[in-house]
Amino acid sequence: MKSKTRIAIVGTGYFSKFHFDAWKRLGVNIVAICSLNENEAVHFSKKFNNCPIYSNFKKMIDEIDL
């Protein structure tokens, strides 16, 4: 059985939209998004099964299971 790659994203700035599109095409499993811009984080989270969003990097790393 092939396992999916699981990653957490830090940042939702201008260039991140290109990264998110590429990861979606590759079938990468986004498990969390960390961003100071909550609106952008929510927008991208909806594209990836409403994955959790964080504004604190350390908290995200402590709570997610990669």
C-alpha positions as CSV (number, residue, x, y, z in Angstrom):
1,M,0.0,0.0,0.0
2,K,1.4,3.4,-1.0
3,S,1.5,5.9,1.8
4,K,0.8,9.6,1.1
5,T,3.4,12.2,1.9
6,R,2.2,14.4,4.8
7,I,3.4,17.9,5.3
8,A,2.7,21.0,7.3
9,I,2.8,24.4,5.6
10,V,4.3,27.6,7.1
11,G,3.3,30.8,5.3
12,T,0.5,31.8,3.0
13,G,2.1,34.7,1.1
14,Y,1.9,35.4,-2.6
15,F,4.1,32.6,-3.8
16,S,2.4,29.9,-1.6
17,K,-0.5,29.7,-4.1
18,F,1.9,28.1,-6.6
19,H,3.2,25.6,-4.0
20,F,-0.3,24.7,-2.8
21,D,-1.5,24.1,-6.4
22,A,1.5,21.8,-7.0
23,W,1.0,19.8,-3.8
24,K,-2.6,19.3,-4.6
25,R,-1.8,18.0,-8.1
26,L,0.8,15.6,-6.5
27,G,-1.7,14.3,-4.0
28,V,0.3,15.5,-1.0
29,N,-1.6,15.3,2.3
30,I,-1.5,18.8,4.0
31,V,-2.0,18.2,7.7
32,A,-1.7,21.8,9.0
33,I,-1.2,25.4,7.9
34,C,0.6,28.0,9.9
35,S,0.2,31.7,9.0
36,L,-0.2,35.1,10.6
37,N,-2.9,35.8,8.0
38,E,-5.9,33.9,9.2
39,N,-8.1,34.7,6.2
40,E,-5.5,33.2,3.8
41,A,-4.9,30.2,6.1
42,V,-8.7,29.5,6.1
43,H,-8.9,29.8,2.3
44,F,-6.1,27.2,1.8
45,S,-7.4,25.0,4.5
46,K,-10.7,24.6,2.7
47,K,-8.8,23.2,-0.3
48,F,-7.2,20.6,1.9
49,N,-10.0,18.9,3.8
50,N,-10.2,21.8,6.3
51,C,-6.9,20.9,7.8
52,P,-6.1,22.7,11.1
53,I,-4.7,26.2,11.0
54,Y,-2.3,27.8,13.4
55,S,-0.8,31.2,14.0
56,N,2.0,29.8,16.2
57,F,4.6,27.7,14.6
58,K,5.8,26.0,17.8
59,K,2.2,25.1,18.8
60,M,1.6,23.6,15.4
61,I,4.8,21.4,15.6
62,D,3.9,20.3,19.1
63,E,0.3,19.3,18.1
64,I,0.6,17.7,14.7
65,D,1.6,14.2,13.9
66,L,3.7,14.0,10.8
